[in-house]
Amino acid sequence: MFKALLLEEADGKQSASVKNLTTADLPEGEVLVKVQYSSLNYKDGLAVTGLGKIIRSFPMVPGIDLVGTVEESSDSRYQPGMAVVLTGWGVGEQYWGGFSQYARLKADWLVPLPEGMTAVRSMEVGTAGLTAMLCVLALEEGGVKPESGPVVVSGAAGGVGSIAVLLLARLGYQVAAITGRPETADYLKKLGATEIVTRESMAEPSRPLEKQRWAGAVDTVGDTILARIIAETNYGGTVTACGLAASFKLPATVMPFILRNVRLQGVDSVSCPYERRCQAWQRLQALLPEDMAADVTNLIGLEQVPDYAQRIVQGQVRGRVVVDLQR
Ligand SMILES: NC(=O)c1ccc[n+]([C@@H]2O[C@H](COP(=O)([O-])OP(=O)(O)OC[C@H]3O[C@@H](n4cnc5c(N)ncnc54)[C@H](OP(=O)(O)O)[C@@H]3O)[C@@H](O)[C@H]2O)c1
């Protein structure tokens, strides 16, 4: 018997509760993993609370991230005892996920835990950190250098935002952090932000072109904030868009693209190819400071997931939430 958070639906109402399961209850897959940690992302918040149409078939074990050790494997790439990480691929949405002490998974979804990285660190990173790293890689590929000028990060006190601020600061960029929570200013400065920008000042609808302020951007929120960032981006700058914490809308014009050569680069971590994932994980391992956890991480047990799911969708979580499955 092992514990898992199970989402069920009855009379059109969704419920979430910790249940006892056996490995016979798990879906098919090539690799059985004993899960050590998972993490709670914004998408998990939407799934567990039912506020977003993330889950389409029930019962479902949510949790889009996990790290653990291989127990059984019919795939030659993975042997019992190997440490593996999973993020994305629809796990925790269409396939049973990481809020469970055991998971049975497709071998193609896994990556080996990067050498030198601890299991708990990989979930401090999780989908949020992987996405932040993919945004930073896209900025580098767009030619944005530390000397190009400030890079702005929206939703800065959230999971993706916090790690983006930290990574950019470690790489020597000046980082402007947009936040709706002024009380997180000290936290963001500790992560390396050089400027705090209020959410209100950025949420004002913008003109097609505004005064140029940013060499690059990591946007996690969408809507008028993303539109304003694009309108304020320097000639030749790159804006990466990975999130919709405000909304999926983008009330922008083409003017920054055709008059300022601005590049808008979408970033997806869910179906990111294996080679790119490994590249991003290696960079994360090289860049993130040893002592990141003390600032960024909230460590919780499985029973606390529904409560934290409410908090994350209400924008009340600072940094990352790691779920300890062996507690
Ligand atoms: N493309 C991908 O593969 C991918 C991967 C991971 C996440 N995402 C997306 O990225 C976004 C962030 O994910 P996360 O896990 O970092 O979530 P999170 O921890 O909840 O952070 C989101 C942050 O956005 C800000 N925010 C919340 N509501 C807002 C609003 N109405 N208007 C403006 N800002 C608002 C808040 O930051 P402040 O308090 O600092 O203002 C909040 O902390 C989500 O939309 C998620 O779905 C996409």
The ligand as an SDF file (V2000), in Angstrom:
LIG
                    3D

 48 52  0  0  0  0  0  0  0  0999 V2000
    5.2250   27.3420  -20.8500 N   0  0  0  0  0  0  0  0  0  0  0  0
    5.4780   26.4140  -19.9520 C   0  0  0  0  0  0  0  0  0  0  0  0
    5.9740   25.3160  -20.2330 O   0  0  0  0  0  0  0  0  0  0  0  0
    5.1940   26.7350  -18.5180 C   0  0  0  0  0  0  0  0  0  0  0  0
    5.8620   26.0610  -17.4910 C   0  0  0  0  0  0  0  0  0  0  0  0
    5.6440   26.4540  -16.1630 C   0  0  0  0  0  0  0  0  0  0  0  0
    4.7390   27.4660  -15.8910 C   0  0  0  0  0  0  0  0  0  0  0  0
    4.0770   28.0540  -16.9070 N   0  0  0  0  0  0  0  0  0  0  0  0
    3.1360   29.1430  -16.6460 C   0  0  0  0  0  0  0  0  0  0  0  0
    3.8680   30.2150  -16.0790 O   0  0  0  0  0  0  0  0  0  0  0  0
    3.0410   30.9120  -15.1570 C   0  0  0  0  0  0  0  0  0  0  0  0
    3.7570   30.9870  -13.8150 C   0  0  0  0  0  0  0  0  0  0  0  0
    3.8430   29.6930  -13.2530 O   0  0  0  0  0  0  0  0  0  0  0  0
    4.3660   29.5070  -11.7500 P   0  0  0  0  0  0  0  0  0  0  0  0
    4.3730   28.0600  -11.4990 O   0  0  0  0  0  0  0  0  0  0  0  0
    5.5720   30.3410  -11.5620 O   0  0  0  0  0  0  0  0  0  0  0  0
    3.1470   30.1770  -10.9490 O   0  0  0  0  0  0  0  0  0  0  0  0
    3.1650   30.9880   -9.5720 P   0  0  0  0  0  0  0  0  0  0  0  0
    4.2230   30.4550   -8.6780 O   0  0  0  0  0  0  0  0  0  0  0  0
    1.7600   31.0460   -9.1150 O   0  0  0  0  0  0  0  0  0  0  0  0
    3.6180   32.4550  -10.0280 O   0  0  0  0  0  0  0  0  0  0  0  0
    2.8030   33.2940  -10.8050 C   0  0  0  0  0  0  0  0  0  0  0  0
    3.0610   34.7250  -10.3830 C   0  0  0  0  0  0  0  0  0  0  0  0
    2.3690   35.5890  -11.2980 O   0  0  0  0  0  0  0  0  0  0  0  0
    1.9760   36.7790  -10.6420 C   0  0  0  0  0  0  0  0  0  0  0  0
    0.5300   36.9440  -10.8220 N   0  0  0  0  0  0  0  0  0  0  0  0
   -0.4630   36.1760  -10.3080 C   0  0  0  0  0  0  0  0  0  0  0  0
   -1.6640   36.6300  -10.7080 N   0  0  0  0  0  0  0  0  0  0  0  0
   -1.4100   37.7080  -11.4930 C   0  0  0  0  0  0  0  0  0  0  0  0
   -2.2480   38.6280  -12.1980 C   0  0  0  0  0  0  0  0  0  0  0  0
   -3.5860   38.5210  -12.1900 N   0  0  0  0  0  0  0  0  0  0  0  0
   -1.6570   39.6140  -12.8860 N   0  0  0  0  0  0  0  0  0  0  0  0
   -0.3060   39.7330  -12.9300 C   0  0  0  0  0  0  0  0  0  0  0  0
    0.5390   38.9120  -12.2650 N   0  0  0  0  0  0  0  0  0  0  0  0
   -0.0260   37.9060  -11.5700 C   0  0  0  0  0  0  0  0  0  0  0  0
    2.3590   36.5990   -9.1610 C   0  0  0  0  0  0  0  0  0  0  0  0
    3.6540   37.1740   -8.9980 O   0  0  0  0  0  0  0  0  0  0  0  0
    3.8730   38.4850   -8.0980 P   0  0  0  0  0  0  0  0  0  0  0  0
    3.2260   38.1970   -6.7830 O   0  0  0  0  0  0  0  0  0  0  0  0
    5.3510   38.6560   -8.0370 O   0  0  0  0  0  0  0  0  0  0  0  0
    3.1930   39.6020   -8.8350 O   0  0  0  0  0  0  0  0  0  0  0  0
    2.4860   35.1000   -9.0190 C   0  0  0  0  0  0  0  0  0  0  0  0
    3.3460   34.7440   -7.9660 O   0  0  0  0  0  0  0  0  0  0  0  0
    1.7210   30.1760  -15.1260 C   0  0  0  0  0  0  0  0  0  0  0  0
    0.8190   30.7930  -16.0050 O   0  0  0  0  0  0  0  0  0  0  0  0
    2.0710   28.7980  -15.6230 C   0  0  0  0  0  0  0  0  0  0  0  0
    0.9780   28.1420  -16.1880 O   0  0  0  0  0  0  0  0  0  0  0  0
    4.2800   27.7130  -18.2090 C   0  0  0  0  0  0  0  0  0  0  0  0
  1  2  1  0
  2  3  2  0
  2  4  1  0
  4  5  1  0
  4 48  2  0
  5  6  2  0
  6  7  1  0
  7  8  2  0
  8  9  1  0
  8 48  1  0
  9 10  1  0
  9 46  1  0
 10 11  1  0
 11 12  1  0
 11 44  1  0
 12 13  1  0
 13 14  1  0
 14 15  2  0
 14 16  1  0
 14 17  1  0
 17 18  1  0
 18 19  2  0
 18 20  1  0
 18 21  1  0
 21 22  1  0
 22 23  1  0
 23 24  1  0
 23 42  1  0
 24 25  1  0
 25 26  1  0
 25 36  1  0
 26 27  1  0
 26 35  1  0
 27 28  2  0
 28 29  1  0
 29 30  1  0
 29 35  2  0
 30 31  1  0
 30 32  2  0
 32 33  1  0
 33 34  2  0
 34 35  1  0
 36 37  1  0
 36 42  1  0
 37 38  1  0
 38 39  2  0
 38 40  1  0
 38 41  1  0
 42 43  1  0
 44 45  1  0
 44 46  1  0
 46 47  1  0
M  CHG  2   8   1  16  -1
M  END
$$$$
